[in-house]
Amino acid sequence: MNPASPTSDSSGVSLVSISRAIKPNDEGFRQVLRSGVTSVLLAPETGGLISGNAALIKLTSDRTKDMIVKEYAAVKFSMLGSSAKMTQVWQARDFLERAKEYAGKWDQYERAFEEYERRRQYEKDKDENEDKEPNEEDALKEPDRPRRDTNLELMRGLFKRKMPAIVHAGRADEILNTLKVFRNEYNLDVIILGGGDGFRVTDELRKYNVGVAIGPDILRYEKGKAINNAEMLTRSRLRVALHTSVTSGTQYLPMNAAYAVRYGMDEDNAFRAVTIYPAELLHVDDRIGSIDEGKDADLVILSGEPFDFRSRVEKVIVNGRVVFEREE
């Protein structure tokens, strides 16, 4: 359960799906499943402006393709601070501008090609009904196909709003720069990863309806005072998802949620932070994240209250099938 970094070019853009690093039946997956976690987002380590793509998978299957919920679930970026903050902002802006132009060219081509196919079929049916031979001079001209750029292809899903940008940012200025470039200028769906100073910029986060993925540390201390960032963000009516940062710690995700509750987070919000909020932020709430008609039957049965450290996982059900049952 240690996904390798995907192959990338000099710009840092992933050229292959991270799902290729999945090893079905990995013991690490089984450990996480036994802790009551049924789905995880696999993402490459933070590195450079663009780290690569993230894949959403379920943790039970003998075949990789059956594990995948969404192969291209997000694109991971980093706005973590450096000595040249404005250079970083301009790099992000320059890359997104090129990606937007590329996505626009392909959108325009696809619309033109759809119209071309429609008209071509119309002319064909018309000639057949009139028993006429096709006239080459009147033939429709197929639109020119743009050149495929593997470095920018992944970004098309961002501009179609089919997936979010997960942007690693911790300090208040990093978060504000992310909001300015990714949300205000390019209107992309964004999840702030880390967001340590999120409680300082709640108004701005709420203005752009941006969610924050917090973890693995739940608390931070300032002048000896404990600050529960997750609690403060949800109190400000923001969607929070809890994350563990590394695959080896995913099995402790329920404990992190319980820890957040112990230090003041509302139980309902904590429950949502490990269920429906991540699903909504990743645009997969039509399948997972809650119990509803038509959704995947992914259920976890516990021996007690969800955030009681004494509670144990009794049974895990994925896609309506029991995949783990605790032995007495």
C-alpha distance (Angstrom), angle and dihedral (degrees) to the residues before:
residue distance angle dihedral
M1 . . .
N2 3.78 . .
P3 3.82 108.0 .
A4 3.78 112.0 -150.7
S5 3.77 120.6 -129.4
P6 3.81 109.0 -92.8
T7 3.78 120.3 -115.6
S8 3.77 109.7 -91.5
D9 3.75 139.9 179.7
S10 3.79 126.3 -123.6
S11 3.80 91.7 -78.8
G12 3.79 90.5 59.9
V13 3.80 95.2 -117.8
S14 3.78 115.1 145.4
L15 3.79 113.1 -114.7
V16 3.80 96.5 -172.5
S17 3.76 135.4 42.4
I18 3.79 115.3 -95.4
S19 3.80 86.4 -137.9
R20 3.81 87.4 81.3
A21 3.79 87.8 72.7
I22 3.80 92.6 60.4
K23 3.79 116.9 115.1
P24 3.82 109.6 -160.8
N25 3.80 115.4 -137.5
D26 3.81 91.1 20.9
E27 3.80 109.2 165.5
G28 3.80 89.0 -129.3
F29 3.79 90.0 61.3
R30 3.78 91.2 51.3
Q31 3.82 91.4 51.2
V32 3.79 90.9 53.1
L33 3.81 91.6 46.1
R34 3.80 91.1 53.0
S35 3.81 88.7 55.3
G36 3.81 90.1 60.4
V37 3.81 100.5 -99.6
T38 3.81 111.2 129.5
S39 3.83 102.9 174.3
V40 3.80 133.7 30.9
L41 3.78 137.4 -176.1
L42 3.80 111.4 -127.0
A43 3.79 113.0 -154.4
P44 3.82 133.9 167.3
E45 3.77 121.3 -106.4
T46 3.78 116.4 -86.0
G47 3.78 110.6 -90.5
G48 3.78 130.0 149.7
L49 3.78 123.8 -23.8
I50 3.83 94.7 -51.3
S51 3.78 118.8 33.7
G52 3.81 97.4 178.7
N53 3.77 141.0 -108.9
A54 3.79 129.2 -31.3
A55 3.81 126.0 -144.0
L56 3.79 127.5 -152.4
I57 3.79 112.7 -141.6
K58 3.79 141.9 171.8
L59 3.76 116.0 -127.3
T60 3.77 101.4 -128.1
S61 3.78 129.1 72.0
D62 3.78 141.7 88.4
R63 3.80 91.2 -126.7
T64 3.79 129.9 56.3
K65 3.80 94.5 -138.3
D66 3.81 90.5 57.2
M67 3.81 91.4 52.2
I68 3.79 95.6 55.9
V69 3.79 117.5 100.0
K70 3.81 93.6 170.6
E71 3.79 120.1 -2.0
Y72 3.80 94.5 -162.8
A73 3.79 101.0 35.0
A74 3.81 99.4 149.7
V75 3.80 144.9 -16.4
K76 3.77 116.5 -120.3
F77 3.81 121.4 -138.8
S78 3.78 134.8 170.3
M79 3.78 129.7 -137.7
L80 3.79 94.5 169.0
G81 3.77 110.9 149.7
S82 3.74 127.2 -89.3
S83 3.77 136.8 169.8
A84 3.79 89.1 -91.3
K85 3.79 103.2 51.7
M86 3.79 97.1 162.7
T87 3.80 90.8 48.2
Q88 3.78 87.8 56.8
V89 3.81 91.5 50.4
W90 3.80 91.9 49.5
Q91 3.80 91.2 48.3
A92 3.79 90.4 53.4
R93 3.79 91.4 46.5
D94 3.81 92.8 48.1
F95 3.79 93.3 49.6
L96 3.80 94.6 46.1
E97 3.80 90.7 48.5
R98 3.81 90.9 54.9
A99 3.79 90.4 45.4
K100 3.81 91.5 49.8
E101 3.81 92.3 50.5
Y102 3.80 90.3 48.4
A103 3.81 92.6 49.1
G104 3.81 89.9 47.4
K105 3.80 92.8 53.1
W106 3.79 91.5 51.5
D107 3.80 93.2 45.6
Q108 3.80 89.5 51.5
Y109 3.81 91.5 47.4
E110 3.81 93.4 48.8
R111 3.80 91.6 50.7
A112 3.80 91.0 47.6
F113 3.81 92.2 47.0
E114 3.80 91.7 49.5
E115 3.81 89.4 52.0
Y116 3.81 90.3 46.0
E117 3.81 91.5 52.4
R118 3.80 91.6 47.1
R119 3.80 93.2 50.5
R120 3.79 92.4 43.0
Q121 3.80 90.8 54.1
Y122 3.80 90.0 46.6
E123 3.82 92.3 52.3
K124 3.81 91.1 46.1
D125 3.80 92.8 51.2
K126 3.80 90.2 45.6
D127 3.82 92.9 52.2
E128 3.80 91.5 47.3
N129 3.80 92.4 49.9
E130 3.78 91.0 48.8
D131 3.81 91.7 42.5
K132 3.80 91.4 -124.8
E133 3.77 130.9 149.1
P134 3.84 114.2 -117.6
N135 3.79 112.3 -98.8
E136 3.82 111.3 -135.2
E137 3.79 91.5 -156.1
D138 3.80 90.5 58.5
A139 3.78 94.1 45.4
L140 3.76 115.2 128.7
K141 3.78 118.0 -112.1
E142 3.78 114.7 -121.2
P143 3.83 112.1 -128.7
D144 3.79 117.6 -106.7
R145 3.77 112.3 -97.5
P146 3.85 114.6 -130.0
R147 3.77 118.7 -122.0
R148 3.80 112.8 -94.4
D149 3.81 113.7 -118.7
T150 3.79 112.3 -166.0
N151 3.79 90.1 -165.0
L152 3.80 91.6 62.4
E153 3.80 102.5 27.9
L154 3.80 92.6 89.8
M155 3.80 90.5 56.8
R156 3.81 94.3 63.0
G157 3.80 90.7 81.4
L158 3.80 89.9 57.5
F159 3.78 93.9 56.3
K160 3.80 91.8 44.7
R161 3.83 86.5 55.0
K162 3.80 89.8 -125.0
M163 3.80 92.6 127.1
P164 3.79 138.1 12.3
A165 3.76 133.8 -113.7
I166 3.80 110.3 -117.0
V167 3.79 104.8 -150.0
H168 3.78 120.7 -167.6
A169 3.81 106.4 -139.2
G170 3.78 130.9 148.1
R171 3.79 114.5 167.5
A172 3.78 122.3 66.3
D173 3.82 92.5 -111.0
E174 3.82 91.3 51.1
I175 3.80 90.6 51.2
L176 3.81 92.4 47.3
N177 3.82 91.4 49.1
T178 3.79 89.1 50.9
L179 3.79 91.7 51.4
K180 3.79 91.8 47.1
V181 3.80 96.3 50.8
F182 3.80 105.4 29.4
R183 3.81 100.2 34.3
N184 3.79 109.2 22.1
E185 3.81 98.8 37.3
Y186 3.83 102.5 30.2
N187 3.82 102.6 20.8
L188 3.81 94.3 -135.2
D189 3.78 125.6 159.3
V190 3.80 106.8 -106.0
I191 3.79 138.8 -166.4
I192 3.79 115.4 -168.4
L193 3.81 109.6 -138.5
G194 3.80 115.0 -149.8
G195 3.78 97.6 -3.7
G196 3.80 95.0 -177.9
D197 3.79 91.7 168.4
G198 3.79 93.5 41.1
F199 3.81 91.8 116.0
R200 3.82 88.1 62.4
V201 3.83 94.3 57.9
T202 3.81 103.2 36.3
D203 3.81 93.4 132.6
E204 3.80 92.0 56.5
L205 3.80 93.1 44.9
R206 3.79 90.8 49.8
K207 3.81 91.7 47.2
Y208 3.80 90.4 60.7
N209 3.82 96.0 34.0
V210 3.81 91.4 -124.0
G211 3.79 121.7 166.2
V212 3.80 125.2 -141.7
A213 3.81 128.0 -141.7
I214 3.81 107.7 -150.2
G215 3.79 128.5 -167.6
P216 2.89 176.0 -67.6
D217 3.84 86.8 -122.3
I218 3.79 110.4 50.9
L219 3.80 99.7 -173.3
R220 3.78 133.6 47.2
Y221 3.78 126.7 -171.6
E222 3.78 128.5 -136.7
K223 3.80 118.9 -179.5
G224 3.77 88.6 -15.5
K225 3.81 93.5 -54.5
A226 3.83 119.6 122.3
I227 3.81 115.5 -127.6
N228 3.80 118.6 -161.6
N229 3.81 100.3 -158.4
A230 3.82 93.7 -175.1
E231 3.78 91.8 53.5
M232 3.79 93.6 48.1
L233 3.81 93.3 48.4
T234 3.79 95.3 48.6
R235 3.79 90.1 45.7
S236 3.81 84.8 58.6
R237 3.84 88.7 55.4
L238 3.79 94.9 -105.5
R239 3.79 124.7 140.9
V240 3.79 112.6 -113.4
A241 3.79 127.8 -170.0
L242 3.78 120.9 -166.7
H243 3.80 117.2 -135.7
T244 3.78 136.1 178.9
S245 3.81 100.4 -145.7
V246 3.82 94.2 -142.0
T247 3.78 129.8 52.9
S248 3.80 93.9 -126.6
G249 3.80 91.0 63.3
T250 3.79 98.7 47.6
Q251 3.80 92.2 97.4
Y252 3.81 88.0 65.6
L253 3.81 94.2 56.8
P254 3.84 93.9 104.3
M255 3.80 88.9 51.7
N256 3.81 90.4 51.7
A257 3.80 89.2 53.9
A258 3.81 90.5 49.3
Y259 3.80 89.3 48.9
A260 3.81 90.5 52.6
V261 3.81 89.7 52.3
R262 3.80 92.1 48.5
Y263 3.81 88.4 57.4
G264 3.78 97.2 49.4
M265 3.80 110.1 -74.5
D266 3.79 114.3 139.0
E267 3.83 110.2 -107.1
D268 3.78 93.4 -131.2
N269 3.80 91.9 52.2
A270 3.80 91.4 46.2
F271 3.80 90.1 52.1
R272 3.80 90.3 49.6
A273 3.82 90.1 48.4
V274 3.81 90.4 65.8
T275 3.81 97.8 35.8
I276 3.80 128.0 23.9
Y277 3.83 101.0 12.0
P278 3.84 95.2 60.7
A279 3.82 89.2 44.5
E280 3.80 91.5 52.1
L281 3.79 93.6 46.3
L282 3.82 90.6 50.9
H283 3.83 93.2 45.2
V284 3.82 94.2 -118.5
D285 3.81 99.6 107.2
D286 3.81 88.3 113.9
R287 3.82 87.1 71.1
I288 3.79 110.8 24.5
G289 3.80 142.4 12.8
S290 3.79 99.8 69.5
I291 3.78 143.2 33.5
D292 3.78 110.4 -98.3
E293 3.76 141.0 133.2
G294 3.79 112.4 -78.9
K295 3.81 95.5 18.4
D296 3.79 126.9 113.7
A297 3.80 111.3 -82.0
D298 3.81 98.3 -120.1
L299 3.80 109.0 153.5
V300 3.79 137.9 163.9
I301 3.81 120.8 -158.5
L302 3.80 116.0 -157.4
S303 3.79 133.3 -166.3
G304 3.80 92.0 -128.5
E305 3.80 144.9 -10.8
P306 3.84 113.7 -19.2
F307 3.81 95.1 -119.5
D308 3.77 99.1 39.8
F309 3.83 107.9 109.7
R310 3.80 88.1 -142.9
S311 3.81 93.4 60.7
R312 3.79 116.2 106.6
V313 3.78 131.4 -159.4
E314 3.79 108.0 -106.3
K315 3.77 100.6 176.5
V316 3.82 139.4 -0.1
I317 3.80 121.7 -156.4
V318 3.81 122.3 -169.2
N319 3.80 122.1 -176.0
G320 3.79 88.3 -9.3
R321 3.80 93.8 -56.2
V322 3.81 125.6 111.2
V323 3.80 106.2 -119.8
F324 3.80 99.3 168.1
E325 3.79 133.6 25.0
R326 3.77 122.9 175.3
E327 3.76 115.2 -119.9
E328 3.79 117.8 -135.5
